[in-house]
């Protein structure tokens, strides 16, 4: 049996009053194995922050 590499592909829950988030809609239908990769689909919680909040010292 071959050893599969891991690939994490994330999507996010709806936020901002929306019913769906296209990022999760695109990810949730992917197969568990893609080529030589095993990929668990994970739906993350969307927390609103600016880039500067997440990456101190950036000017974005």
N, C-alpha and C positions, 0 to 999 in steps of 0.2 A: 504494500500500500504506500502510495507516495505521500510525502508530508506537504501539506498545503500551507502557503504563506497566508498571513492574516491581513485583511484589508478592511478598514473601518470607514464606512460611508454613513454619514449622518444626515438626518432631516430634522426639522423642528416642528413643534406643535404650533397651531394657529395662535396668533397674538394680534393685538391692536383691533380687537372686535371682529376679526375675520373668522369665517367658518372653517376654512382649510388653509394649509400652508403648502404651496407648490413644492417646496423642498422635500417635505415628507411624502407627498403624493408621488414624486419621482423615485424616491428611494424604496418605499415599502413594497413595491412590486418586483424588485430585483431578486434573482435567484440566490440561494445560499452559497453556491459555488460559481465563480466566474473565472474560467481558465484555470490557472494554478493558484487561485486565491479563494479562501473561505471568507465570506464577509457577513458578519452579523449586522442586521439593520437595527439601528438605534434611533428612537425618536427623542430628541432632547427638549428640554424646557427652554423656551425663549424668554430671556431676561433682557430688558432694554437697558443698554448702557451705550455711552459714546465710546469711540475707540480710545480716547485719552483715559477714560475710566478703567478700561481693561488693560491698557498698555501705557503705564506711567512713563512720562518723558517723551511721548510722541506728540507731534503737532497736528495729528489728524483729527 
